[in-house]
Amino acid sequence: MQRILKQLLADLAESRGIPAYLPALACTFLMGVGFSLTMTFMPLFGMQQIGMSSWMLGIFLTVSSMFEVGVSSWIGRLSDRRLNRKTILLAASSAAIIGYSLFAVFENYYTLLIVSITFIALATSVFPQIFAYVRDAATAVNKDADIAISLQRTLFSLSWVVGPLLAPLLIRNRDYSLLFLFVAGLYAVIALIVFVYLVRYDHPSLTGVDLTLAQTKTTQQTGRWLLWVSISAFMIFETSNAMSGIALPLLTTVDLRATDQTVGWLVGLGALLQIPFMLGFGLLAKRYGNTFIMKAAGVFGVLYFVVSSGADTTWQLAACQILNAAYVSIVLGVGLNYCQELIPESPGTATTMYSNATTIGLMLGGFMAGSIGEWMGNRAIFIACATLAGLGLVLINSTSLLSNKKDSMKEAETLT
C-alpha cells in the first residue's frame, strides 16, 4: 500500500502544469457520481416506477445503447475535424440537464425511450470527450498523458463510491424523481466549470488516423487479427460487467428481498475497493505487462460470477465485491492502456475502439440480461456472465500466440 501511495503522489507531481487539469478532474468526478446513480438505479426505476418487464427493460437499454454508439461516433468525428471539445462538452452537458430533468417528470415508456435516444445519447459524449480533453491538454504542454488519464480514471472510480451512498437521500418510496433532478444539477455544475475554466483546443491531438499495424501485407494481416481478437475479448468482458451491473440490484431486491439502500451500499463498497485495486494492478501491469493482467481479469470475473450466482444473503454478495472490484478495476483501469498498446502508432484509433467496445458491451449486456432474467431468473444472468468471462479469458490467451507469431514474422522480415 505504501508503494501504491508513493506512485500516486509521483503521478500527481508529474501531472502538475496541465492546463485546467483540476477543473477537468472535477468534471470527471461529478460525471462519475451521475453515472453511478443513473446506471445503478435505472433498472430499478424502469421496473418499479415505470412498470417495465425484464424484456421491456432489456429492449429499452439495448436501443438506448445503439443510439449512444451512433451519436458518440458522430460526435467523435466532429471533435477531430470541426468542433473543439469545449463546445461539445457544453452541448452534451446541456443535453444531460434537459434529458434527466425530463426523466424526473415523465413516466411513459415510449416518451422516456425518445428522451433516452436523443438527449441522453448526446449526454454520454461527456465521458469520452472529457478524457480526450485531458489528453489534448497534457500533449499540449508535453506532459505524460497516460499518467494524467490514469489519475482521471481513479477519480472516476472514487465517484462510484460517493454516488450510491447518496441514493437513500434521493430515493423516497421508490420514487426516483429527486435522483434524476440531482443528476441534472450535477451536469449543470459541469457545464459551468467547462464554460469558465476549460481551454479551447481548436486542433485536437486525437485526430483520425489510418490503422497501420505493420509494413508488410503478411504482418499487417496478423496484426489485424491480434487487434480484433483483443477488442472482442475486451467487449465480452464489458458485456459481462454490464449484465452483472443489471443483475446485482435485481438479485438483491427481488431474490434476497433487500432494500434499494442495500443496493447502493453494495455498489459503493465495490467501487471503494476498486481504487486500491486499480492503482495496484496499474503497478503490476508495468512489471508483468498488460496482457498478463488482463488474463487475471478473466479469472477474477469467472470466480465472482459463479460465487454470486449462489449467494443467499446480502453479506455473501458484499464479500463477493472483493472479486468484483478486482475484475472491474482491471477491465476499466488497464483496459484502455491494453488497447493502446496494440496499436501504439494510432492512439486515436485505439481510444475510439475502446470506447465503442465499452458501449457495445453495455448494449449487448442490457439485451442479454433482460432476456435471460425474463426466462430463467436473475441468478442465471450471473451464470451467463461467468461463461462470457471464461470466453474472454480464452481469447486473451489466444492473443499471446498471435503476438508471438507477429513478432516472429517481423524478425524474419528484418533478416531478409
Long-range contacts (C-beta under 8 A, 24 or more apart in sequence): 1-276, 3-283, 4-276, 4-279, 4-280, 4-283, 7-279, 7-282, 7-283, 8-151, 8-154, 8-279, 11-147, 11-150, 11-151, 12-151, 14-143, 14-144, 14-147, 14-148, 15-138, 15-143, 15-144, 15-147, 15-148, 15-151, 17-141, 17-143, 18-134, 18-137, 18-138, 18-141, 18-143, 18-148, 19-137, 19-140, 19-141, 19-199, 20-137, 20-197, 20-198, 20-199, 21-134, 21-137, 21-138, 21-148, 23-193, 23-194, 23-196, 23-197, 23-198, 24-130, 24-133, 24-134, 24-137, 24-152, 24-198, 25-151, 25-152, 25-155, 26-193, 27-89, 27-126, 27-130, 27-190, 27-193, 27-194, 27-198, 28-130, 28-131, 28-152, 28-155, 28-156, 28-159, 29-155, 29-156, 29-158, 29-159, 30-159, 30-186, 30-187, 30-189, 30-190, 31-126, 31-127, 31-130, 31-156, 31-159, 31-186, 31-187, 31-190, 32-155, 32-156, 32-157, 32-158, 32-159, 32-160, 32-163, 33-159, 33-160, 33-162, 33-163, 33-166, 33-186, 34-96, 34-100, 34-163, 34-183, 34-186, 34-187, 35-127, 35-159, 35-160, 35-163, 36-159, 36-160, 36-162, 36-163, 36-164, 36-267, 36-271, 37-163, 37-164, 37-166, 37-167, 37-170, 37-179, 37-182, 37-183, 38-100, 38-179, 38-180, 38-183, 39-245, 40-163, 40-164, 40-167, 40-245, 40-249, 40-263, 40-264, 40-267, 41-167, 41-171, 41-176, 41-179, 41-249, 41-260, 41-263, 43-246, 43-249, 43-250, 44-174, 44-176, 44-249, 44-250, 44-253, 44-260, 44-263, 45-176, 45-179, 47-250, 48-174, 49-107, 49-174, 49-175, 49-176, 50-107, 50-109, 50-112, 52-109, 53-374, 54-370, 54-371, 54-373, 54-374, 55-370, 55-371, 55-374, 56-109, 56-370, 57-246, 57-366, 57-370, 58-366, 58-367, 58-368, 58-369, 58-370, 58-371, 58-373, 58-374, 59-367, 59-370, 60-109, 60-112, 60-113, 60-116, 60-366, 61-246, 61-362, 61-363, 61-365, 61-366, 61-367, 61-370, 62-363, 62-364, 62-366, 62-367, 62-370, 63-113, 63-116, 63-117, 64-113, 64-116, 64-117, 64-120, 64-121, 64-366, 65-359, 65-360, 65-362, 65-363, 65-366, 66-363, 67-116, 67-117, 67-118, 67-121, 68-120, 68-121, 68-124, 68-359, 68-362, 68-363, 69-356, 69-359, 69-360, 69-363, 70-121, 71-121, 71-122, 71-124, 71-125, 72-121, 72-124, 72-125, 72-128, 72-355, 72-356, 72-359, 73-352, 73-356, 75-122, 75-125, 75-129, 76-128, 76-352, 76-355, 77-208, 79-129, 79-132, 79-204, 79-206, 80-204, 80-206, 80-207, 80-208, 80-348, 81-208, 84-200, 84-201, 84-202, 84-204, 85-129, 85-132, 85-133, 85-136, 85-198, 85-201, 85-204, 86-133, 86-194, 86-198, 86-199, 86-200, 86-201, 87-200, 88-125, 88-129, 89-125, 89-126, 89-129, 89-130, 89-133, 89-190, 89-191, 89-194, 89-198, 90-191, 90-194, 90-195, 91-122, 92-122, 92-123, 92-124, 92-125, 92-126, 92-129, 93-123, 93-126, 93-187, 93-188, 93-190, 93-191, 93-194, 94-187, 94-191, 95-119, 95-120, 95-122, 95-123, 96-120, 96-122, 96-123, 96-126, 96-183, 96-184, 96-187, 96-190, 97-184, 97-187, 97-188, 97-191, 98-184, 99-123, 99-184, 100-180, 100-181, 100-183, 100-184, 100-187, 101-180, 101-181, 101-184, 103-176, 103-180, 104-176, 104-177, 104-178, 104-179, 104-180, 104-181, 104-184, 105-177, 123-187, 124-359, 126-187, 126-190, 127-355, 128-351, 128-355, 131-351, 132-204, 132-206, 132-351, 133-198, 133-201, 135-205, 135-206, 135-347, 135-351, 136-201, 136-204, 136-205, 136-206, 137-199, 137-201, 139-205, 140-201, 140-205, 146-337, 146-340, 149-336, 150-282, 150-333, 150-337, 153-278, 153-332, 153-333, 153-336, 154-275, 154-278, 154-279, 154-333, 157-271, 157-274, 157-275, 157-278, 157-329, 157-332, 157-333, 158-271, 158-275, 159-271, 160-267, 160-268, 160-270, 160-271, 160-274, 161-268, 161-271, 161-272, 161-275, 162-268, 163-267, 163-268, 163-271, 164-263, 164-264, 164-265, 164-266, 164-267, 164-268, 164-271, 165-264, 165-265, 165-268, 166-264, 167-260, 167-261, 167-263, 167-264, 168-260, 168-261, 168-264, 171-260, 174-260, 206-347, 206-348, 206-351, 207-348, 208-348, 208-349, 209-346, 209-348, 209-349, 210-346, 211-343, 211-346, 211-349, 212-345, 212-346, 213-343, 214-406, 214-409, 214-410, 215-413, 216-409, 216-413, 218-409, 219-406, 219-409, 219-410, 219-413, 222-402, 222-405, 222-406, 222-409, 223-343, 223-406, 225-402, 226-342, 226-399, 226-402, 226-403, 226-406, 227-342, 227-343, 227-353, 229-395, 229-398, 229-399, 229-402, 230-338, 230-339, 230-342, 230-395, 230-396, 230-399, 231-339, 231-353, 231-357, 232-395, 233-294, 233-392, 233-393, 233-395, 233-396, 233-399, 234-294, 234-331, 234-335, 234-338, 234-339, 234-354, 234-357, 234-361, 234-392, 235-357, 235-358, 235-360, 235-361, 235-364, 236-361, 236-388, 236-389, 236-391, 236-392, 236-395, 237-297, 237-298, 237-301, 237-331, 237-335, 237-361, 237-388, 237-389, 237-392, 238-331, 238-357, 238-358, 238-360, 238-361, 238-362, 238-365, 239-360, 239-361, 239-362, 239-364, 239-365, 239-368, 239-388, 240-301, 240-305, 240-365, 240-384, 240-385, 240-386, 240-388, 240-389, 240-392, 241-301, 241-327, 241-328, 241-331, 241-361, 241-365, 242-361, 242-362, 242-364, 242-365, 242-366, 242-369, 243-365, 243-368, 243-369, 243-372, 243-381, 243-384, 243-385, 243-388, 244-304, 244-305, 244-308, 244-324, 244-381, 244-382, 244-385, 245-365, 246-365, 246-366, 246-369, 246-370, 246-373, 246-381, 247-369, 247-373, 247-378, 247-381, 247-382, 247-385, 248-308, 248-317, 250-373, 250-378, 250-381, 251-308, 251-311, 251-317, 251-378, 251-379, 251-381, 251-382, 252-314, 252-317, 254-378, 255-377, 255-378, 255-379, 256-311, 256-312, 256-313, 256-314, 256-317, 258-314, 262-314, 265-318, 266-314, 266-317, 266-318, 266-321, 269-318, 269-321, 270-321, 270-324, 270-325, 270-328, 271-325, 272-325, 273-321, 273-322, 273-324, 273-325, 274-325, 274-328, 274-329, 274-332, 274-333, 275-329, 277-325, 277-326, 277-329, 277-330, 277-333, 278-329, 278-332, 278-333, 281-326, 281-329, 281-330, 281-333, 281-334, 282-333, 282-334, 285-334, 285-337, 290-334, 290-337, 290-338, 290-341, 291-338, 291-396, 291-399, 291-400, 291-403, 293-330, 293-334, 293-338, 294-330, 294-334, 294-335, 294-338, 294-396, 295-393, 295-396, 295-397, 296-326, 296-330, 297-326, 297-327, 297-330, 297-331, 297-334, 297-392, 298-389, 298-390, 298-392, 298-393, 298-396, 299-393, 300-326, 300-327, 300-330, 301-327, 301-331, 301-385, 301-386, 301-389, 301-392, 301-393, 302-386, 302-389, 302-390, 302-393, 305-382, 305-383, 305-385, 305-386, 305-389, 306-382, 306-383, 306-386, 308-382, 309-379, 309-380, 309-382, 309-383, 309-386, 310-379, 327-389
